[in-house]
Amino acid sequence: MDIMKIESKFMTGLIGKVIERLLRKKTGRDVKVQLNELGVQNITDDVISAKINLEVRMSKEELSKLLESFTGES
């Protein structure tokens, strides 16, 4: 069983910025992401378990727009 755990400020900051850019590109919303911890564990040859601890911050207006895009309501 292989385990990879990322907790350093440098790596979590770097990965957090990548997630932030991906969310902005996919949703068009301005969000701030702080990744606290990332862990990946190989359970079997076919199964992987991932643990992601992150915080996402956005304005109430951005959250409303994001939820509307999921529900299709105006």
Residue frames relative to the residue before (quaternion, step in Angstrom):
aa qw qx qy qz dx dy dz
M 1.0000 0.0000 0.0000 0.0000 0.00 0.00 0.00
D 0.1882 -0.7916 0.5766 0.0744 3.59 -0.70 1.16
I 0.0866 -0.7902 0.6063 0.0225 3.56 -1.06 0.83
M 0.0478 -0.7606 0.6468 0.0279 3.57 -1.01 0.88
K 0.0151 -0.8012 0.5968 -0.0398 3.57 -0.74 1.06
I 0.0881 -0.7935 0.6018 0.0190 3.58 -0.77 1.05
E 0.0720 0.8139 -0.5672 0.1032 3.55 -0.64 1.18
S 0.5144 0.6654 -0.4299 0.3283 3.63 1.17 -0.33
K 0.6029 -0.5877 0.4079 0.3532 3.58 -1.09 0.73
F 0.6517 0.5306 -0.3217 0.4362 3.59 0.95 -0.86
M 0.7321 0.4308 -0.2493 0.4651 3.59 0.71 -1.05
T 0.6594 0.4852 -0.3284 0.4711 3.61 0.93 -0.78
G 0.6211 0.5361 -0.3341 0.4640 3.60 1.10 -0.67
L 0.6615 0.5108 -0.2929 0.4646 3.55 0.97 -0.90
I 0.6847 0.4649 -0.2763 0.4885 3.58 0.87 -0.95
G 0.6143 0.5539 -0.3363 0.4502 3.59 1.06 -0.73
K 0.6489 0.5072 -0.3117 0.4739 3.59 1.01 -0.80
V 0.6304 0.5193 -0.3334 0.4710 3.59 1.02 -0.74
I 0.6501 0.5013 -0.3110 0.4790 3.60 0.95 -0.87
E 0.6239 0.5503 -0.3252 0.4497 3.58 1.01 -0.85
R 0.6784 0.4850 -0.2834 0.4735 3.59 0.90 -0.94
L 0.6492 0.5155 -0.3184 0.4599 3.59 0.98 -0.81
L 0.6506 0.5044 -0.3127 0.4738 3.59 0.97 -0.84
R 0.6501 0.5121 -0.3160 0.4639 3.57 0.96 -0.84
K 0.6679 0.4999 -0.2948 0.4659 3.57 0.99 -0.86
K 0.7173 0.4598 -0.2532 0.4582 3.61 0.89 -0.91
T 0.7949 0.3157 -0.1523 0.4952 3.60 0.93 -0.87
G 0.3637 -0.7345 0.4913 0.2947 3.59 1.16 -0.53
R 0.5757 0.5923 -0.3638 0.4306 3.59 1.25 0.25
D 0.4370 -0.6836 0.5270 0.2527 3.54 -1.16 0.75
V 0.1107 0.7964 -0.5808 0.1276 3.58 -0.37 1.25
K 0.2620 -0.7209 0.6184 0.1710 3.53 -1.25 0.54
V 0.1206 -0.8089 0.5751 0.0213 3.57 -0.76 1.07
Q 0.0467 -0.7553 0.6532 0.0264 3.54 -1.02 0.89
L 0.1828 -0.7769 0.5969 0.0815 3.57 -0.48 1.22
N 0.2269 -0.7983 0.5478 0.1053 3.57 -0.70 1.09
E 0.7985 -0.0890 0.1032 0.5863 3.58 0.99 -0.83
L 0.0475 -0.7645 0.6423 0.0267 3.54 -1.16 0.71
G 0.0405 0.7968 -0.5999 0.0599 3.55 -0.80 1.03
V 0.0496 -0.7799 0.6239 0.0075 3.56 -0.94 0.91
Q 0.0537 -0.8025 0.5937 -0.0245 3.53 -0.85 1.03
N 0.3096 -0.7319 0.5819 0.1727 3.55 -0.91 0.98
I 0.2363 -0.7978 0.5436 0.1106 3.57 -0.38 1.28
T 0.7592 -0.0940 0.0944 0.6371 3.57 0.83 -1.06
D 0.7347 -0.3921 0.2898 0.4718 3.58 -1.25 -0.13
D 0.7648 0.3689 -0.1798 0.4967 3.60 1.11 -0.66
V 0.7515 0.3755 -0.1896 0.5083 3.61 1.20 -0.35
I 0.0443 -0.7703 0.6362 -0.0024 3.54 -0.98 1.00
S 0.2039 -0.7562 0.6113 0.1140 3.55 -1.04 0.81
A 0.0763 -0.7963 0.5997 0.0230 3.58 -0.91 0.96
K 0.1186 -0.7619 0.6343 0.0562 3.55 -1.03 0.87
I 0.0087 -0.8001 0.5978 -0.0487 3.55 -0.67 1.16
N 0.0712 -0.7723 0.6311 0.0106 3.55 -0.79 1.09
L 0.2350 0.7799 -0.5494 0.1860 3.57 -0.35 1.23
E 0.2803 -0.7271 0.6045 0.1654 3.50 -1.31 0.46
V 0.1154 -0.7805 0.6129 0.0420 3.56 -0.91 0.98
R 0.0819 -0.7946 0.6013 0.0208 3.56 -0.85 1.02
M 0.1454 0.7568 -0.6278 0.1092 3.52 -1.07 0.89
S 0.5974 -0.5590 0.4205 0.3923 3.55 -1.23 0.33
K 0.6414 -0.5149 0.3957 0.4086 3.56 -1.26 0.36
E 0.6250 0.5447 -0.3305 0.4511 3.57 1.06 -0.77
E 0.6556 0.4997 -0.3056 0.4766 3.59 0.96 -0.87
L 0.6391 0.5199 -0.3246 0.4647 3.59 1.01 -0.80
S 0.6455 0.5172 -0.3226 0.4602 3.60 0.94 -0.83
K 0.6581 0.5023 -0.3050 0.4707 3.59 0.95 -0.88
L 0.6474 0.5223 -0.3148 0.4571 3.56 1.00 -0.83
L 0.6711 0.4855 -0.2958 0.4758 3.58 0.92 -0.90
E 0.6272 0.5315 -0.3342 0.4609 3.59 1.03 -0.73
S 0.6467 0.5191 -0.3308 0.4505 3.58 0.99 -0.75
F 0.6550 0.4972 -0.3136 0.4748 3.61 1.14 -0.55
T 0.7534 0.4017 -0.2067 0.4778 3.56 0.96 -0.90
G 0.4084 -0.7295 0.4593 0.3000 3.58 1.20 -0.43
E 0.5065 0.6388 -0.4251 0.3934 3.60 1.26 0.21
S 0.2805 -0.7572 0.5655 0.1677 3.57 -1.18 0.57
